Each structure stands twice: as structure tokens, then as C-alpha cells.
Amino acid sequence: MGDMFEKPAALVIAYYLRTPWSDAELAEHVRTLLDSQALLPDCEETMRSLLEYLGEKP
């Protein structure tokens, strides 16, 4: 998967489908992606929002 578009999209879909990861695992994947700094600004904002939806600090 490409980091800039596909990974953020897959993580958002996983959030809404609640599969294949638990919320904690999903948050870990989001944090890993944010740490990679391979995101466009809009995608980075979306990933930070997703962490908030998961009850995590962005």
C-alpha cells in the first residue's frame, strides 16, 4: 500500500468496519503512519482525528 493515500484510506475503512483490528491495534497503526511522516497534510489531519475518535491523544 502506498503511504500517502492508500494507507490512510484503509485505516479509515477499518475504523468504520471495526475489522480486522481492535481499537488499540488500529490506534497503533495510525501512530506508526503518523510517525513515518509520509502523509499529506490533509491525511495527517484525518489520522489525528481518527486517533481522537478512538479515544487516544493525537
Backbone as ProteinMPNN parsed JSONL, in Angstrom:
{"seq_chain_A": "MGDMFEKPAALVIAYYLRTPWSDAELAEHVRTLLDSQALLPDCEETMRSLLEYLGEKP", "coords_chain_A": {"N_chain_A": [[0.836, -1.185, 0.0], [0.457, 2.231, -0.722], [1.859, 4.905, 1.111], [0.916, 7.568, 1.109], [-1.794, 7.797, 0.222], [-3.278, 5.317, 0.126], [-2.858, 3.879, 2.574], [-3.863, 5.643, 4.682], [-6.561, 5.714, 3.843], [-7.286, 3.001, 4.031], [-7.087, 2.636, 6.788], [-9.089, 4.318, 7.759], [-11.334, 3.054, 6.675], [-11.108, 0.605, 8.017], [-11.648, 1.491, 10.583], [-14.389, 2.221, 10.422], [-15.522, -0.22, 9.68], [-14.782, -1.754, 11.787], [-12.972, -3.805, 11.761], [-9.98, -5.277, 10.491], [-8.816, -5.029, 12.966], [-8.543, -4.423, 16.526], [-9.578, -1.516, 18.449], [-7.337, -0.566, 19.837], [-5.213, -1.74, 18.402], [-5.657, -0.589, 15.918], [-5.213, 2.113, 16.533], [-2.501, 1.945, 17.05], [-1.498, 1.352, 14.496], [-2.224, 3.731, 13.205], [-0.669, 5.594, 14.633], [1.903, 4.69, 13.938], [1.883, 5.248, 11.21], [1.605, 8.047, 11.284], [4.029, 8.678, 12.522], [5.786, 8.025, 10.531], [5.839, 10.153, 8.847], [5.077, 10.383, 6.206], [2.881, 11.507, 5.022], [0.341, 13.438, 3.408], [-0.688, 16.778, 4.252], [-3.561, 16.953, 4.662], [-4.269, 14.265, 4.991], [-2.808, 13.678, 7.242], [-4.111, 15.233, 9.154], [-6.586, 13.943, 9.147], [-5.824, 11.434, 10.159], [-5.047, 12.146, 12.73], [-7.493, 12.989, 13.733], [-8.817, 10.573, 13.634], [-7.472, 9.164, 15.636], [-8.44, 10.593, 17.834], [-11.165, 9.881, 17.699], [-10.884, 7.274, 18.403], [-10.397, 7.516, 21.016], [-7.893, 8.239, 21.824], [-4.956, 10.232, 22.49], [-3.943, 12.586, 20.108]], "CA_chain_A": [[0.0, 0.0, 0.0], [1.182, 3.499, -0.723], [1.67, 5.627, 2.364], [0.263, 8.865, 1.011], [-3.24, 7.729, 0.012], [-3.919, 4.033, 0.389], [-2.834, 3.503, 3.997], [-4.873, 6.385, 5.447], [-7.905, 5.275, 3.437], [-7.518, 1.667, 4.598], [-7.285, 2.76, 8.233], [-10.433, 4.888, 7.965], [-12.288, 1.971, 6.384], [-11.013, -0.349, 9.129], [-12.341, 2.101, 11.725], [-15.833, 2.122, 10.227], [-15.925, -1.632, 9.634], [-14.369, -2.367, 13.061], [-12.248, -5.013, 11.434], [-9.609, -6.511, 11.163], [-8.077, -4.753, 14.194], [-9.212, -3.792, 17.662], [-9.303, -0.083, 18.502], [-5.947, -0.371, 20.275], [-4.338, -2.088, 17.282], [-5.857, 0.425, 14.893], [-4.507, 3.302, 17.001], [-1.068, 1.678, 16.865], [-1.228, 1.51, 13.058], [-2.325, 5.155, 12.901], [0.521, 6.249, 15.186], [3.044, 4.298, 13.097], [1.787, 6.007, 9.97], [1.917, 9.441, 11.613], [5.464, 8.76, 12.814], [6.55, 7.876, 9.283], [5.835, 11.477, 8.222], [4.923, 10.212, 4.766], [1.489, 11.836, 4.754], [-0.049, 14.777, 3.004], [-1.282, 17.475, 5.409], [-4.968, 16.579, 4.871], [-4.299, 12.897, 5.508], [-2.287, 13.73, 8.606], [-5.207, 15.756, 9.982], [-7.569, 12.862, 9.244], [-5.295, 10.409, 11.057], [-5.117, 12.689, 14.09], [-8.912, 12.925, 14.101], [-9.133, 9.163, 13.865], [-6.989, 8.851, 16.974], [-9.391, 11.167, 18.781], [-12.358, 9.029, 17.674], [-10.53, 6.03, 19.087], [-10.191, 7.825, 22.431], [-6.455, 8.388, 22.053], [-4.421, 11.575, 22.266], [-3.239, 12.651, 18.816]], "C_chain_A": [[0.877, 1.243, 0.0], [0.851, 4.292, 0.536], [0.792, 6.858, 2.211], [-1.253, 8.79, 0.898], [-3.874, 6.435, 0.498], [-3.955, 3.673, 1.87], [-3.823, 4.312, 4.823], [-6.297, 5.942, 5.109], [-8.24, 3.917, 4.05], [-7.779, 1.74, 6.103], [-8.647, 3.366, 8.559], [-11.497, 3.823, 7.712], [-12.284, 0.96, 7.516], [-11.735, 0.189, 10.361], [-13.852, 1.917, 11.586], [-16.328, 0.683, 10.203], [-15.646, -2.358, 10.942], [-13.701, -3.719, 12.849], [-11.074, -4.646, 10.55], [-8.933, -6.291, 12.51], [-8.983, -4.231, 15.3], [-8.894, -2.298, 17.63], [-7.858, 0.194, 18.889], [-4.965, -0.672, 19.141], [-4.437, -1.052, 16.169], [-5.119, 1.707, 15.266], [-3.001, 3.133, 16.817], [-0.675, 1.858, 15.395], [-1.266, 2.993, 12.661], [-1.089, 5.894, 13.407], [1.773, 5.926, 14.36], [3.054, 5.094, 11.806], [2.108, 7.483, 10.211], [3.41, 9.634, 11.864], [6.321, 8.677, 11.554], [6.693, 9.199, 8.544], [5.765, 11.388, 6.704], [3.494, 10.533, 4.337], [1.342, 13.248, 4.214], [-0.722, 15.458, 4.192], [-2.741, 17.087, 5.688], [-5.091, 15.175, 5.462], [-3.797, 12.861, 6.949], [-3.374, 14.222, 9.563], [-6.277, 14.684, 10.189], [-7.105, 11.783, 10.215], [-5.315, 10.885, 12.509], [-6.556, 12.677, 14.603], [-9.328, 11.49, 14.408], [-8.647, 8.719, 15.237], [-7.939, 9.393, 18.053], [-10.659, 10.334, 18.844], [-12.12, 7.733, 18.417], [-10.274, 6.257, 20.589], [-8.733, 7.988, 22.823], [-6.071, 9.847, 21.891], [-3.682, 11.585, 20.94], [-1.774, 13.006, 18.96]], "O_chain_A": [[1.918, 1.282, 0.655], [-0.301, 4.34, 0.968], [-0.002, 7.16, 3.102], [-1.941, 9.656, 1.438], [-4.886, 6.455, 1.199], [-4.981, 3.209, 2.366], [-4.57, 3.724, 5.606], [-7.137, 5.811, 6.0], [-9.354, 3.708, 4.532], [-8.6, 0.989, 6.629], [-9.286, 2.967, 9.533], [-12.459, 3.715, 8.472], [-13.346, 0.502, 7.937], [-12.361, -0.573, 11.098], [-14.516, 1.501, 12.535], [-17.436, 0.399, 10.658], [-16.189, -3.434, 11.192], [-13.849, -4.643, 13.649], [-11.222, -3.65, 9.843], [-8.513, -7.258, 13.146], [-10.049, -3.673, 15.04], [-8.032, -1.864, 16.865], [-7.225, 1.091, 18.332], [-3.996, 0.061, 18.946], [-3.435, -0.682, 15.557], [-4.472, 2.322, 14.417], [-2.308, 4.087, 16.464], [0.362, 2.448, 15.092], [-0.437, 3.451, 11.875], [-0.524, 6.724, 12.694], [2.602, 6.803, 14.118], [4.103, 5.559, 11.36], [2.814, 8.099, 9.412], [3.984, 10.645, 11.461], [7.438, 9.192, 11.515], [7.579, 9.346, 7.703], [6.33, 12.225, 6.001], [2.958, 9.92, 3.414], [2.131, 14.137, 4.535], [-1.275, 14.776, 5.055], [-3.112, 16.911, 6.848], [-5.926, 14.935, 6.334], [-4.306, 12.101, 7.774], [-3.532, 13.683, 10.658], [-6.809, 14.541, 11.29], [-7.899, 11.274, 11.005], [-5.575, 10.094, 13.416], [-6.801, 12.386, 15.774], [-10.099, 11.239, 15.333], [-9.342, 7.974, 15.928], [-8.202, 8.727, 19.054], [-11.184, 10.099, 19.932], [-13.044, 7.159, 18.994], [-9.974, 5.32, 21.329], [-8.377, 7.889, 23.997], [-6.776, 10.612, 21.232], [-2.88, 10.691, 20.67], [-1.059, 13.096, 17.962]]}, "name": "protein", "num_of_chains": 1, "seq": "MGDMFEKPAALVIAYYLRTPWSDAELAEHVRTLLDSQALLPDCEETMRSLLEYLGEKP"}
